[in-house]
Amino acid sequence: MPLSLPALVSPPAKRAGILAVLAACFVAGCGVMALISQSGCSIGQSGSSASTEPAKATVSKFLEAIKRGDEVLASSMLTKLARAKTEELGISVAPPVQATAIYSIQDCEMVGEADDLVHVSTNWTDTDAEGFTSTDSVVWVVRLDPEGWRVVGMAMRIFDDMAPLLLNFEDPEDMLAKQELVAEELQKRADKDAQTAAKETKNPQTARSANPAQKVE
C-alpha cells in the first residue's frame, strides 16, 4: 500500500482534519522556508486579485481532487519535480478522506521578485467518526512553472505553541526523515499529559493518607 502525505505523522489528540496530520518539515531549497512567514496571507503590494486568481484555481483543483480521492488530478497539480519525487517513493497525494470534509479558499499574496510565487490561504474542515469537528488552516505555496501554476509546498501549525511548520513537496525524502521528529514530539506531549493525569489521580489518595479520618468512639 502506498504511503500518503497525510499519513506521515499521527495527529494530535482530537484533531480530525486531514491537513492536521500532514507531515511537518523545515525545508531547504526552492525558497519555501524563506517565503512562508505567517499562517495566513493577504494580497500584498506586489500582486493583485486578478494576477493571483490562476494560483487560487490551482489550489482549488488540488483540494477538490484530494476530497474526491482523484490521485491523477491531485498529482497533476504538483510541480513536475514534486510529481516525480512522490511517484518515485510511492507517496499518495490524494488519500481517502471523510465525505463530510469541506474546504474554503481565503486570501492570497503574490511574493517573490519575479511574481512567480503565490501564497494561498485555505481552511479544511472535517468531522471524525465520533462527531468531533476540526478546522485546519493551511497556506499553500504555488509556483508558476512552464506548465502553469503548480503546488510546491505548504505551511501549517501542528502545535499551538510552536511556529508553523513547513512542507516541501519537492523533497519527500526530507518529509519522511522529519516524520520521526514530529512523532517524537507527539509522543512526548502524550507522555506528559499521561503523567499529569496520573498525578492528579494520585494526589487525592496521598492527601487522604496524610490526613486519616479520626476514629469516632
C-alpha positions, 0 to 999 in steps of 0.5 A: 500500500502506498504511503500518503502525505497525510499519513506521515505523522499521527495527529494530535489528540482530537484533531480530525482534519486531514491537513492536521496530520500532514507531515511537518518539515523545515525545508531547504531549497526552492525558497519555501522556508524563506517565503512562508512567514505567517499562517495566513496571507493577504494580497500584498503590494506586489500582486493583485486579485486578478494576477493571483486568481490562476494560483487560487484555481490551482489550489482549488483543483488540488483540494477538490481532487484530494476530497474526491480521492482523484490521485491523477488530478491531485498529482497533476497539480504538483510541480513536475519535480514534486510529481516525480519525487512522490511517484518515485517513493510511492507517496499518495497525494490524494488519500481517502478522506471523510465525505463530510470534509469541506474546504474554503479558499481565503486570501492570497499574496503574490511574493517573490521578485519575479511574481512567480510565487503565490501564497494561498490561504485555505481552511479544511474542515472535517468531522471524525467518526465520533462527531468531533469537528476540526478546522485546519488552516493551511497556506499553500505555496504555488509556483508558476512553472512552464506548465502553469501554476503548480503546488510546491509546498505548504505551511501549517501549525501542528502545535499551538505553541510552536511556529508553523511548520513547513512542507516541501513537496519537492523533497519527500525524502526530507518529509519522511526523515522529519516524520520521526521528529514530529512523532517524537514530539507527539509522543512526548506531549502524550507522555506528559499529559499521561503523567499529569493525569496520573498525578492528579489521580494520585494526589487525592489518595496521598492527601487522604493518607496524610490526613486519616479520618479520626476514629469516632468512639 
